[in-house]
Amino acid sequence: MHGLHLIAELYDCRCDPPLLGDARALQELCLAVCSTPGLTPVGLLFHQFGSALQAAGATGVVVLAESHLAVHTWPEEKAVTLDLYVCNFSQDNSSAARVACQRLIAAFAPSRLLQRELERGVPALAAAALSGGGSD
Amino acid sequence: MHGLHLIAELYDCRCDPPLLGDARALQELCLAVCSTPGLTPVGLLFHQFGSALQAAGATGVVVLAESHLAVHTWPEEKAVTLDLYVCNFSQDNSSAARVACQRLIAAFAPSRLLQRELERGVPALAAAALSGGGSD
C-alpha cells in the first residue's frame, strides 16, 4: 500500500470548455493519460452533472491496479481538482504518476495551480487506533 | 470546489476477512456509510482483484455529488486506505464526511491508524501556473 498521492487544484483553466463540462471529453482525456506504462486502468466511471450543454460539471474516476485517478470539474469557476494515487506494490510508479498528472494539468491549462504530494502507506507514521476504531 | 479531504491509512485490521478481500462486502459497507445526509451517491465502481476466495484485495469508489469516496484494501497486510473528499458547494458537508470516515474506520477495526485532513479548493494558496500548465 506504500505509494504516492498527487493532489492538484487548478484555477482559471484556459482549456476548451467541453473538457470542463462534458463527461465524455473528460473521460477521453483521462483514459489517454492513464494509458502509460506504470498505470493500469481496470475500470472507469464518469458522471455528468446537469448536461453537457448546460456545463454543470463532471466527475470522473479511473480505477487503476495501482489505485485511482479522480477528477472533478467546476466549469462555472473554470476549476478542476485532481487526485492521482499510485501504490508501489511491485514497482515504483511515482514517475508515471507525476508524468500523468502533468499531462492532465497541461490539458486543462490553468492560470493558477496548487500541487501537493502525500506519501501514503508509511506504517511508522501510524499510531495505535482507539478502541473500536474511533467510532462516534 | 472548496471542501474537506479526509485521508486515512489503516493497519492490522481486525474486521472479518471478507471486508478486506471481497469487493461485494466492501461495496455494501461503503454504500451503507454513504447513505447519510450530506453525502449523495451518484455512481459506484468496485473492482475485485484476484477472487474473493483468494483475497487479493479490492478497490471501490463511490462517486458523490459532493466529490468521492475511494477505498483500497490489502488483505495480505490487513491494511486499507481511505479517501473521502466532500466539497461544500451548497452546504458544509464536513461533519457528514467525518462521521462517514469514522464509521468506515470502526468497521475495519484497525489496530494502528494514520488520519490526515486536507482543505481543498483554497484559491489563495494557488500560485501562477507555469506556461502550458507545467507540461514536461
Interface residues (C-beta under 8 A of the other chain):
Chain A: M1 H5 I7 E9 L10 Y11 V42 G43 L44 L45 H47 F49 T59 V61 V63 A65 S67 H68 A70 H72 W74 E77 A79 T81 D83 Y85 C87 V99 Q102 R103 I105 A106 A107 F108 A109 P110 S111 R112 L113 L114 R116 L118 R120 G121 V122 P123 L125 A126 A127 A128 A129 G132 G133 G134 S135 D136
Chain B: M1 H5 I7 E9 L10 Y11 V42 G43 L44 L45 H47 F49 T59 V61 V63 A65 S67 H68 A70 H72 W74 E77 A79 T81 D83 Y85 C87 V99 Q102 R103 I105 A106 A107 F108 A109 P110 S111 R112 L113 L114 R116 L118 R120 G121 V122 P123 L125 A126 A127 A128 A129 G132 G133 G134 S135 D136
